[in-house]
Amino acid sequence: MARVTIYTTVPCARCGNAKELLSQRGIEFDEVNLSKDPVGRAELARRTGLMTFPQIMVGDQTVGGFDDLRDADQNGRLTELLADR
């Protein structure tokens, strides 16, 4: 199973929602809090093209934010991403 990484900041309600969804599905994840890491934020934005939080990655594949994660969960894409790795 592919490793899930969630990049977060505080405060961030959507970050909490994303972590809760993953936990409810029994999906383990690594959390990287970039609240006090401007260099890390810039690198993440460069890699993903996104400036918002959370940002969820499955392996090296960008899922997107919470809405994208929820959609991927509902349409089966999340399961596919996890199995593909």
Beta strands, then each sheet from edge to edge (+ up, - down):
strand 1: 4-8
strand 2: 29-33
strand 3: 55-58
strand 4: 61-64
sheet 1: 2+ 1+ 3- 4+
end
